[in-house]
Amino acid sequence: MTNLIKDMYNVKNALAGYYPVQSFGAKGDESTDDTTAIQLAIDTCSADGGGVVYFAPGGYKITTALTLPSGVNLVGSGQTNDGGWKSELRGLNCPGAMIEHHGTSNAVRVKDAGIFDLRLNLQGASNQAARTTGAARGVSLKNAGRFQMQNVAMSGGQGAHLWIEEQVQDSYFTNVRFYSPQIFTDSAEAVIDISAPAEIAAANALTFRDITIENAVGPIIRSDGSATNDQFWQLFDGIKLENAAAATDAQWDWIDITACNHLILRNIHAAPVLHASTNFYDYSVVKLTDCDKVVIDDLNIQHQGSSTHDHQAITLDTCSAINIHNVYESGFTSPDPYRELVRIITSATHNLGTGIATGDLWQNVTSGGGWKNDPTGQTASGNWYV
């Protein structure tokens, strides 16, 4: 009788668009390979028109990427009172990514899917050579629309936690935490990596709110458009970069955005760890290249340590229509001649001329040490030191 009641319960929930993975054979005991059972729940949900694939409290091990089709939402059990996670999906050397939400082309997209109240543990490749193949990513999106991620944590791994490429549009990422990602320098990836080949239209209308990245090694956010296909309308609001450090023999930037039209960076709080070692190279907290119509508002940087290499709060390379408000940096342990608040780089394709291009607006851009060169009325473009 107990099994009959259980079966009736499962049928009832399936009919309502609710698919508990344990009803399809998943154990959630941290050791059993639950890949097949979870994918069966996802496929059944999709075949029935979409709904919720639910993860009861437990640790679910997977060994290959889960394919997430349109209309399917992966929903965990949320957090415990002490901030832990009740439901955890553990990827063990998953080729490509733990979860793939891919359309076949711009004309054939996946859409209206999401991940909620779930922790993803990237237990991927453990050596640098393996990382260059693209293994051990977290979530991979391609040719997708209206994707949502809310109240999600990702931890570990040595590749991009969130990989976005080729026409991902109208998607939202809210209250997402990234713990201890380790990005190798030769993988050319970032924790949040948004990219598109030159021949493919890039990602548009992406919103990131309340994002926390802790104890990261390597690049943090990279959004890479192209000369022929700019990315449009990206919003980063409420980004915390805590205790981020550089990988050795690396020259990179925390937030590195190229070819974006209409970009907003707001409420960005960064606590980078500087290094004096000769194995560490230049970096900027925010570097923008070939960007147009940009707002940077409330950028607060508290450095930890000191460095013998150049580092900037903001680097602008061939950008226009820039509005910057309320930028502040502090926290150096000693006077540091290598730091700059804003670095302007000109090129043949765009010349800022007077240092502040017509239409650009700068307000309350200060540091603990003040300006060495006052940007007001500056007659030549160049570096503005603090």
N, C-alpha and C positions, 0 to 999 in steps of 0.2 A: 504493500500500500504506500509505503514511503516513497519508493521509486516512481510510482504512478503519479503521486502528488507533485514530485519534483519535475517529472516530464511535462505535466500539465502547466506548471509554473513557467517552465522554459518556453513552451509553445506560446503561452499567453504573452510573454515578454517579447518574443520574436515577432509576433503579429503586431505588436505595438511599436516596432522599430527599435527594440532594445535587445542587444545580443551580448550576454555575459560570456567572456571567453572560456570560462570554466565549463560552461554548458557544451562546449565543443571539444572538450578534452584537455584544456590547459590546466596545469597543476599549480603553477605559481609558487613552487617550492625552492626556487633558486638554482636547482640542479638539473631538472628535467628539461629537455629541449622542447619548448612550447611553440616553435616556429610554425609547424604545420597546423596545429589547433587554432592559433591566433589568425593565421591567414584564412583558414576555413570560415571563421567567424566574420572576418572582413568581407570575404567573397559572398557569403550568404546575405549579409547586410546589403551589399551592393546590388545583388540580384533581386532583392525584395524592394528596391527603390531607395535605399539609404537609411541612415539612422545612427544609432549609438552603439559602438562596440565597447563594452564596459570591462574594466579591469578591477576586480575585487582586490582588497589588500593582499599583497604578496610580491614576490620577486619572480619575474617571468623572463626566462632565458631564451634568446633567439640566436641563431647561427647564420642565417641568411637574411637579406633585406626583406622587409615587409612591403608589399605593394599596396598603396592606398589609393583607391579609385575615387571618382566623384561621389559626393554626397555622404561619405562615411566619416564619422567623427570618433576618434579614439579618446576615451574618457576614463581617467583613473579615479581614485578615491580621495584625492586631495592630500592635505598635510595634516600631521599630528599637531597636538597643542604645543609641542616643543620645537616645531619647525621642521621636523622630519617628513618623509614622504611615505604614505601608506602603500602606494602602488609604484613599482619600479620595473621598467623594461630594460633588460640587460643584454646588450649586443656583444657577442663574442666573435671577434674577427669577421664581422659581416662585410662581404665584398661590396664596395660602392658606398653604402650607407645603411643605417639601421632601418630607416623608413624612406621610401621613394614615392613621391607624388608626381608622376610624370605624364604629361600628354605627349602624343606622338608628333605634333606639329603645332604651329600657331593657329591653324584652322581647326585642329582637333585637340582641344584643351581639356584638362581635368579641372574641376571647380567644386566649390561649396563643400570642402572637407576641412578637418581641423584636428588639433591635439589639445586636450584640456586636462588639467589637474593630474599630471603624470610626470614622473621622473625618468629620464633616459640616461642610462649609464653606458658610456662608450668604452667597452673593454676590448679595444682594438689592437692593431698591430703594435708591437712593443719595440720596434727598431726603426731607425731612420730610413733605411733602404725600402722597407715595406711601405712606409708612409707615402712615398712618391707615386704609388699606384692608385691612390685615391681611396684606399680602404679606411675603415673606421671613422667615416663621417657620421654625423647624427641624422639630420633630416635633409633630404635633397628634394628641391622643387624645380620643375622644368615645365614650361608651357602650361601654366596653371593660373587660375583666377579665383578670387574671393576665398583664399585660404586664411585660416585663423589659428593662432597659437596663443593660449592664455593660461597663466598659472602653471608653467612648465619649468622644470629644471633639467639641465644637461651637465654631466660631469665626466672628467677623464678624457681619454682619447688623444690622438695626435694628428687629427685632421680637422677640417671645418666642422663646427657643431651645426651650423645652419648654412647650407649651400644652395644658392639661388641663381638660376641661369635661364636664359632664353625665354623672354616673354612671360614673366610672372607679374601679375597685375592685381591691383585692388585688394591687397592682402594686409593683414593686421597681426602684429606681434606685441602682446601686452603682458607685463609682469612675467618676464622670462629671465631666469638666472642661469649663468654659465659658470661652472666651478672647475678650476684647475685645468683648463685646456692647455696642451703642450704642442705648439705648432712648430714643426721643424722648418728651418729657413729654406731648404731646397724644395719644399712642397709647394711653394708659391700660393699658399692659402692663408686665410684669416679665420678667426673664430666665427664671425658673421661675414660670409663671402658672397658678394653679389656681382656677377660677371655675365658677359655676353660676347660671343664672337662678333667680329666686325660685320659679318654678313647678316646677322640676326638682330632684329629690333630688341632693345634692352628692356630691363625691368622698369615698370612704371607704377606710380601711385602705391608706394609701400609706406606703411606707418609702423614705427617702433616706439613703444612707450613703456617706461618703467623697466628698463633693461639693466641688469647688474652682471658684471663680468669680474670674477674674483680670481686672484692668483694665476693670471694667465702668463704664459711665456710665448712671445711672438706677436705678430700683428693681431689687432683686435677686430676692427671693422674695415672691410675693403669693398668699395662699390666702383666697379670698373666699366664704364661705358666705352664708346669708341668714337672716332672722329666722324663716322658716317651715321651712327645711331646713338644719340644722346639718351641718357636716362632722364625721366621726368618725374617731378613731384615725389620727393622722398622727404619724410619727416622722421627725425630722431629727437624724441622729447623725453627727458628724464633718463639719461644714461650715466651709470656709475661704473667707473673703471677702478677697481680696488687692488692695490698691491700688484700691479702689472709690471712685468720685468722683461728685459730683452733676452733673446737667444744670442749666444756668442757668434762672432763673425757675421753679424747681420747689420744691414742698413735698411730701416723700415720705419713705418709711422703707425701710431696707434689707430687713428681714424684717417683713412686714405681714400678719397673719393675723386673719381675722374669722370669728366664729361657728363655732368648732371645739370639739368636746367630746372630751376625752381627747387631749391634745397633749403631745408630748415634744420638747424642744429640748435637745440634749446635745452637748457638745464643739464649741461654736461659737467660732471664732476669726476676728476681724474686724480689718482694718487700713484703716479709712476715711480718705480724704483730705478734710480740712476746708478750707473756703474763708472768707476774711474779706470777700469781695465782697458788696456790697449786692444782687447778683443771685441770691444763694443764700439759702435759707430753712431753717426748722426741720426737724429730722429725728430719728428714733430708730433705733438699731441693731435693736431688736426692739420692735414695737408689736402688742399684742394687744387686740382689741375683741370684747366679748361672747363670751369664751371661758370654758370651765368645765373643771375637772380638768386642770390644766396643771403640768408639771414643766420647769423651766429649770435645767440642771445644767452647770456649767463654761462660762461665757460670758466669754471673754477678749478685751478690746477694746484695741487699741493705736492711738490716734489719730495722725494725721500732720498737723501744722499747727495752726492755731487759727481760731476763727470768732467773728463778732459776732452770731451767731444761736443760738437755743436748740438744744441737742442733748442727747439722753438715751440712756443705755444701754438702758433698758427703759421703755416706756410701757404702762400697764395701764388700759384704758378699759372699765368695766362688766364686770369679770371676777370670777370666784370660784374657790375651792378652788385657790389658787396655791401651788406649792412651788418655792422658788428657793434654789439652793445654788451657792456658789463662783462669784460674779460679780466680775470685776476689770477695771478700765480704767486706762489709763496712756497716756503718750506725748504729752501736750500740751507744746507748745514754750514756753508761758508760762502763768501763772495765768489761768484762763478763768472769768469769773463766770457764763457762760451755760450751763454744763454741769450736768446732773443725772444721778445714777445711776439713780434710779427716780422716775417720775412717775405718780401715781395720779390718775385722772380719774373722778369720780363722776357719776351721772345719776339721773334720777327712777326709772328701772327697777331700779337697783341701787346701794345706798349702802354703801360700805365702813365708814362710821361711825367706828370708832376708828383707821382707817388700815390696820390689818392685820385682815382679816376672820377670823372664827372658823374654824378649820380650816386656815388658811394657815400655811405654814412658811417661815421665812427663816433661812438659815445662811451665814456667811462671805460676806456681801455687802459688799464693801469697795472702796476705791479708793486710789490713791496719796495723795490728800489727806485721806482720812477723811471722816466725816460732819460736816456743819454742823448737821444736826438728827438726833438719835438716834431711829430709828424705834421703838425699844423703849418701850412705854408712851405712844406719841404719842396725843394725845386727839382729834385731828381729821385727817381725810383731807386729802391735799394733796401737795405736792412734797417729796421728800427729796433734798437737795442733797449734792454731794460737793466 
